[in-house]
Amino acid sequence: MSDPDPLLQKADVLMQRYRPFAAGEDVPVLTDIIDAEIALAPPLSIEPANTPEGQAHIDELVRQRLAEILPKLRRQVADELDAWFDEQLPTIVQSILDGVTDRIVGQITSRARGDLITWLQTVGEDIEKAD
C-alpha cells in the first residue's frame, strides 16, 4: 500500500484535536440527560381530580392562571376596541347623520308643501278677487 497523503494526515490530526470526546468514550444522548433530570426532580404531589381535595387544587390552579392572564387580555381587548372605534365610529356617525339630515329635509318639504301651497293658493285667490 502507498503512503497516505500528507494532506489527509494533517486533516486527520486536526479532526482528532477538535473532537469533543476521546475515542471509545460514550457520547451522552438526549434521553440520558432527560432521565437524569427526571431522577433529580422532586415528585409532584397532585391530588386526583375526582376527590374534593383534587378539585380544590385544580380550582386554585385555574384561579392563579386566570389572575395571571386576565390583565393582559383586558389590555388587549381595550386596545382592540379603541382601534375599532377609531376606524369605524366616524363612518357610523356620518351615516346616521346623513339619515337624520334626509329625514329633516323630507319633513320640511312635506310641511312646506302642505302649509305653503295652501297659503299660496289663498293668496293667489285673493289677488284674483282684487283684480
C-alpha positions as CSV (number, residue, x, y, z in Angstrom):
1,M,0.0,0.0,0.0
2,S,1.2,3.5,-0.7
3,D,1.9,6.1,1.9
4,P,-1.1,8.1,2.9
5,D,-1.4,11.6,1.5
6,P,0.2,14.2,3.8
7,L,-2.8,16.4,3.4
8,L,-5.1,13.7,4.7
9,Q,-2.8,13.0,7.6
10,K,-2.9,16.7,8.6
11,A,-6.7,16.7,8.3
12,D,-7.0,13.6,10.5
13,V,-4.7,15.2,13.1
14,L,-6.8,18.4,13.0
15,M,-10.1,16.4,13.4
16,Q,-8.7,14.5,16.4
17,R,-7.6,17.6,18.1
18,Y,-11.0,19.2,17.9
19,R,-13.1,16.1,18.5
20,P,-15.3,16.7,21.6
21,F,-14.8,13.3,23.1
22,A,-12.0,10.7,23.1
23,A,-12.3,7.6,21.0
24,G,-14.1,4.9,22.9
25,E,-15.8,7.3,25.3
26,D,-19.6,7.2,25.4
27,V,-21.4,10.2,24.0
28,P,-24.4,11.2,26.1
29,V,-27.6,11.1,24.2
30,L,-30.7,13.3,24.9
31,T,-32.6,10.5,26.7
32,D,-29.7,10.1,29.2
33,I,-29.9,13.8,30.0
34,I,-33.6,13.8,30.4
35,D,-33.7,10.7,32.5
36,A,-31.1,12.3,34.8
37,E,-33.2,15.5,35.2
38,I,-36.3,13.5,36.0
39,A,-34.4,11.5,38.6
40,L,-33.3,14.8,40.3
41,A,-36.8,16.4,40.1
42,P,-38.9,16.3,43.2
43,P,-42.1,14.2,42.9
44,L,-45.3,16.1,42.1
45,S,-48.0,15.9,44.7
46,I,-51.2,16.4,42.8
47,E,-54.4,15.1,44.2
48,P,-56.6,13.1,41.8
49,A,-59.3,15.3,40.3
50,N,-62.1,13.1,41.4
51,T,-61.5,13.9,45.0
52,P,-62.7,17.1,46.7
53,E,-59.0,18.0,47.5
54,G,-58.0,17.4,43.9
55,Q,-60.9,19.5,42.6
56,A,-60.0,22.3,45.0
57,H,-56.4,22.1,43.9
58,I,-57.4,22.3,40.2
59,D,-59.7,25.2,41.0
60,E,-56.9,27.1,42.7
61,L,-54.6,26.5,39.8
62,V,-57.2,27.8,37.4
63,R,-57.7,30.9,39.6
64,Q,-54.0,31.5,39.7
65,R,-53.7,31.2,35.9
66,L,-56.7,33.5,35.3
67,A,-55.2,36.0,37.6
68,E,-52.0,36.0,35.5
69,I,-53.6,36.2,32.1
70,L,-56.8,38.4,32.7
71,P,-55.0,41.7,33.0
72,K,-53.2,41.1,29.7
73,L,-56.4,40.0,28.0
74,R,-58.2,43.1,29.3
75,R,-55.5,45.4,27.9
76,Q,-55.7,43.6,24.5
77,V,-59.5,43.9,24.4
78,A,-59.3,47.5,25.3
79,D,-56.7,48.2,22.6
80,E,-58.7,46.3,20.0
81,L,-61.9,48.3,20.9
82,D,-60.0,51.6,20.7
83,A,-58.7,50.7,17.3
84,W,-62.1,49.6,16.1
85,F,-63.8,52.8,17.4
86,D,-61.1,54.9,15.8
87,E,-61.6,53.2,12.5
88,Q,-65.4,52.6,12.4
89,L,-67.0,55.3,14.5
90,P,-66.6,58.2,12.1
91,T,-68.2,56.2,9.3
92,I,-71.1,55.1,11.5
93,V,-71.8,58.6,12.9
94,Q,-71.7,60.1,9.4
95,S,-74.2,57.5,8.0
96,I,-76.5,58.2,10.9
97,L,-76.2,62.0,10.5
98,D,-76.9,61.6,6.7
99,G,-80.1,59.7,7.6
100,V,-81.2,62.4,10.1
101,T,-80.5,65.1,7.5
102,D,-82.6,63.3,4.9
103,R,-85.5,62.9,7.4
104,I,-85.3,66.6,8.3
105,V,-85.3,67.7,4.7
106,G,-88.2,65.4,4.0
107,Q,-90.3,66.7,6.8
108,I,-89.6,70.3,6.0
109,T,-90.5,69.7,2.3
110,S,-93.7,67.9,3.3
111,R,-94.8,70.6,5.7
112,A,-93.9,73.3,3.2
113,R,-95.9,71.7,0.5
114,G,-98.9,71.3,2.9
115,D,-98.8,74.7,4.5
116,L,-97.2,76.9,1.9
117,I,-99.2,75.6,-1.1
118,T,-102.4,76.2,0.8
119,W,-101.3,79.7,1.8
120,L,-100.1,80.5,-1.8
121,Q,-103.4,79.3,-3.2
122,T,-105.2,81.5,-0.8
123,V,-103.0,84.5,-1.7
124,G,-103.5,83.7,-5.4
125,E,-107.3,83.7,-5.0
126,D,-107.2,86.9,-3.0
127,I,-105.1,88.5,-5.8
128,E,-107.6,87.3,-8.4
129,K,-110.5,88.7,-6.4
130,A,-108.8,92.0,-6.1
131,D,-108.3,92.3,-9.9
